[in-house]
Amino acid sequence: MYHVPVMLEESIEGLDIKPEGVYVDVTFGGGGHSAEILRQLKDGKLIAFDQDPDARQNAEQLGDARLQLIETNFRYLKKYLKLYGHAQVDGILADLGISSHQIDEGNRGFSIRFDAPLDMRMDKAGDKTAREVVNEFGVEALTKMFREYGEVRNAWSLANGIVSARSQAAIETTGELVRVLERFAPRGKEYKYEAQVFQAIRIEVNNEMDALKDLLKDAAEILRPEGRLVVISYHSLEDRLVKHFMKHGNFEGTPEKDFYGNPIRPLRPIKSKPTMASQEEIKRNNRARSAKLRVAQKCVAQKI
């Protein structure tokens, strides 16, 4: 398998797997997390979601009849689970972001290491590409995207620089974009800066924030009482949405209480703080350095 799963032991522990249960891996990828879930199941079932066409081959390599792969974006979780007869499940795992394989596959345009067409679509059938974002978004839209999704400090200056550069000729490849970025990157931090910009564009192209919100709302409905939701996120915007929803049941982080002062929320966080990867794991897998893992349990309806 080409993808090294992040915090494998911690995420499986968070799921608290029941051997006869039904579990969902909404980011199948190379199948690393899924393979471990299957090892802990007996007569249970694992449903996996992935919109990347490469996932089919990886699922077939596992060769397990208990695994069902649904080739679509996880934002349609509830719709497809109901379609396949699963109104409720015992656990859901989401390893957000991008797999190391997608980064290493140079022609997809995800990486600053390769000169490739500006694409960045996780679903190759998607309408919006990175080329369209870079060449068609106005200064305000680019600034907002870089600031919110990439936490780029000089977002406005960069946005103006991109608009100026494309007025001379369209920016067609990752290499051409990187050459524009070099003029705005802090000295000594060029790689980090370029990675932040590429992340922002990728999130926009794939509509990742809205997809995450849809996933969290669906998960809260589909989980059985005391079922577990495990989410691994890689940047603060994702983690903030996950944290707020697990703690308060909304994305604003506003606590709501019933008449008796009890919190109104579908989930309950298992821990108040996220779990981080160990230094040993980060040495083995650099992707784990920014990972935050949060676990929540479906609340049991209180009797009145």
Secondary structure, 3 states (H helix, E strand, C coil): CCCCCCCHHHHHHHHCCCCCCEEEECCCCCCHHHHHHHHHCCCCEEEEECCCCHHHHHHHHHCCCCEEEECCCHHHHHHHHHHCCCCCEEEEEEECCCCHHHHHCHHHCCCCCCCCECCCCCCCCCCCCHHHHHHHCCHHHHHHHHHHHHCCCCHHHHHHHHHHHHHHCCCCEHHHHHHHHCCCCCCCCHHHHHHHHHHHHHHHHHCHHHHHHHHHHHHHHHEEEEEEEEEEECCHHHHHHHHHHHHHCCCCCCCCECCCCCECCCEEECCCCCEECCHHHHHHCHHHHHCEEEEEEECCCCCC
